[in-house]
């Protein structure tokens, strides 16, 4: 089983207690505080952390899934972690990001929370809705194109 870390796992220092973990360059770029960065650099130089680039095939697969479940707010870093998990199956991803957990659940990939006790139990699809006029959209907007109201994300049951 391959262990894959999102940013939150490195910020918690979990790599120090494991023999080998995998991540992407996008995650590495998000580690800014000096203590976490120092520990990360030591872990990379000792071979405990392997930095990989996910395949284009699985990156494309993640984009298709995001469109299918209408999950529009994942970052490039989030997408890279999910694609890497597909590349390295069987794998488990350590992340506190509930949107990432939702996609992993949908794909049947194991995950574990790092610091939060809450985790996604069931995968959901989403829609976007204007709070004012109640119109629904498949795409997220900054504001409603009809009335200018706030757009919120809602689960589809």
Backbone torsions as a table, in degrees:
resi	resn	phi	psi	omega
1	UNK	NA	126.2	178.0
2	UNK	-87.1	134.3	179.2
3	UNK	-101.0	123.1	-177.3
4	UNK	-117.7	133.5	-177.8
5	UNK	-109.6	135.4	165.7
6	UNK	-90.8	175.6	-176.3
7	UNK	-55.2	-42.2	-176.3
8	UNK	-59.2	-33.4	179.8
9	UNK	-68.4	-38.5	177.0
10	UNK	-70.1	-38.8	178.7
11	UNK	-64.0	-27.7	176.8
12	UNK	-83.6	-7.8	178.9
13	UNK	74.9	20.7	-176.4
14	UNK	-64.7	-25.8	-178.2
15	UNK	-63.0	-21.9	-178.3
16	UNK	-68.7	-22.4	-176.8
17	UNK	-103.2	6.6	-178.6
18	UNK	-122.1	154.7	-179.0
19	UNK	-74.7	-41.2	-177.1
20	UNK	-153.3	131.4	174.6
21	UNK	-133.8	156.8	-179.0
22	UNK	-117.3	149.4	176.6
23	UNK	-157.5	-175.8	179.3
24	UNK	-117.6	164.0	178.5
25	UNK	-62.2	-32.5	179.2
26	UNK	-61.4	-38.4	176.7
27	UNK	-66.7	-46.5	179.8
28	UNK	-55.0	-41.8	-178.8
29	UNK	-65.1	-22.1	-180.0
30	UNK	-83.3	-14.4	-178.7
31	UNK	-79.9	107.7	-173.4
32	UNK	-109.5	-35.0	-174.5
33	UNK	-71.4	144.0	-170.3
34	UNK	-62.9	-38.5	-179.1
35	UNK	-64.8	-50.0	179.7
36	UNK	-64.6	-39.2	179.8
37	UNK	-64.1	-42.8	178.9
38	UNK	-61.0	-49.5	179.0
39	UNK	-61.6	-38.3	179.3
40	UNK	-65.1	-45.7	-179.2
41	UNK	-62.8	-38.9	175.8
42	UNK	-63.7	-43.5	-179.5
43	UNK	-65.0	-37.0	177.6
44	UNK	-68.1	-46.3	-177.6
45	UNK	-67.1	-27.1	178.5
46	UNK	-87.8	-3.0	178.0
47	UNK	85.6	6.4	178.5
48	UNK	-76.7	-27.8	178.6
49	UNK	-115.4	123.0	179.0
50	UNK	-107.4	121.8	179.9
51	UNK	-96.9	122.6	-177.0
52	UNK	-127.8	156.6	173.3
53	UNK	-102.6	126.4	179.6
54	UNK	-68.8	154.3	180.0
55	UNK	-67.7	151.1	176.5
56	UNK	-64.1	-36.9	179.8
57	UNK	-58.0	-48.8	-178.7
58	UNK	-77.4	-26.7	172.6
59	UNK	-63.8	-42.9	176.7
60	UNK	-63.3	-39.2	178.6
61	UNK	-61.6	-40.9	178.9
62	UNK	-62.9	-43.9	178.4
63	UNK	-60.4	-39.4	178.5
64	UNK	-64.4	-42.6	178.7
65	UNK	-64.5	-42.1	179.1
66	UNK	-59.6	-40.3	176.5
67	UNK	-67.2	-39.5	-179.0
68	UNK	-62.7	-43.2	-177.8
69	UNK	-96.3	1.5	178.1
70	UNK	60.4	40.6	176.3
71	UNK	-96.1	101.6	-169.1
72	UNK	-104.2	-4.5	-170.1
73	UNK	-109.0	18.0	178.6
74	UNK	-79.2	143.2	-179.9
75	UNK	-82.9	170.1	175.6
76	UNK	-59.5	-37.6	177.9
77	UNK	-62.8	-47.3	179.4
78	UNK	-58.5	-45.4	-179.1
79	UNK	-63.4	-39.2	-179.7
80	UNK	-64.5	-38.4	179.6
81	UNK	-67.1	-43.3	-179.9
82	UNK	-65.0	-43.5	179.0
83	UNK	-63.6	-40.0	177.8
84	UNK	-64.0	-38.5	177.2
85	UNK	-61.6	-37.7	175.4
86	UNK	-66.2	-40.7	179.3
87	UNK	-62.7	-37.8	-170.8
88	UNK	-103.0	20.7	-178.3
89	UNK	-60.0	141.1	0.6
90	UNK	-74.8	142.5	-177.1
91	UNK	-148.5	162.8	172.1
92	UNK	-132.5	134.6	-177.8
93	UNK	-108.3	129.0	175.3
94	UNK	-96.4	113.4	-178.4
95	UNK	-156.3	146.0	173.5
96	UNK	-98.9	-1.6	-178.0
97	UNK	-78.1	111.6	-176.3
98	UNK	-67.1	-30.1	176.2
99	UNK	-68.0	-40.5	175.8
100	UNK	-64.2	-44.2	178.1
101	UNK	-58.8	-39.7	179.2
102	UNK	-60.1	-44.9	179.9
103	UNK	-67.5	-42.3	178.0
104	UNK	-60.2	-43.1	178.1
105	UNK	-60.1	-44.8	179.5
106	UNK	-59.5	-38.3	-179.1
107	UNK	-84.1	-5.7	-179.7
108	UNK	76.9	25.9	179.5
109	UNK	-100.0	134.5	-180.0
110	UNK	-68.3	150.6	176.7
111	UNK	-151.7	162.9	176.8
112	UNK	-142.9	141.4	174.3
113	UNK	-73.2	156.4	-178.8
114	UNK	-98.4	-61.7	-176.7
115	UNK	-115.1	-23.9	-178.0
116	UNK	-89.3	148.3	-179.6
117	UNK	-84.8	-19.5	-179.4
118	UNK	-80.9	141.8	171.9
119	UNK	-148.7	158.7	-178.3
120	UNK	-69.4	124.9	178.8
121	UNK	-98.6	-28.3	-177.5
122	UNK	-140.5	138.9	179.4
123	UNK	-78.0	141.5	-179.0
124	UNK	-126.3	152.3	166.8
125	UNK	-97.7	162.3	-175.5
126	UNK	-129.5	159.3	168.7
127	UNK	-134.1	165.6	179.1
128	UNK	-119.4	136.9	-173.4
129	UNK	-136.2	141.9	175.0
130	UNK	-79.8	130.0	178.4
131	UNK	-67.1	-29.0	-177.8
132	UNK	-82.1	-61.9	-172.4
133	UNK	-95.2	-5.1	176.5
134	UNK	67.2	12.2	175.8
135	UNK	-67.5	146.4	-179.9
136	UNK	-108.3	146.8	-178.1
137	UNK	-135.1	151.6	174.4
138	UNK	-90.0	-14.8	-179.0
139	UNK	-117.4	144.9	178.5
140	UNK	-81.9	139.0	176.3
141	UNK	-123.2	157.7	174.8
142	UNK	-64.8	-39.6	177.7
143	UNK	-148.8	160.6	-178.9
144	UNK	-61.5	127.7	179.2
145	UNK	-69.8	-11.8	-179.3
146	UNK	-96.1	-45.0	-174.8
147	UNK	-124.8	-6.3	-179.8
148	UNK	83.3	3.7	-178.7
149	UNK	-69.4	168.8	179.7
150	UNK	-73.1	136.2	178.0
151	UNK	-98.2	130.8	177.8
152	UNK	-120.4	157.6	179.2
153	UNK	-95.8	131.9	-179.6
154	UNK	-128.5	143.2	174.0
155	UNK	-71.8	145.4	172.9
156	UNK	-104.0	122.4	-178.0
157	UNK	-97.1	NA	NA
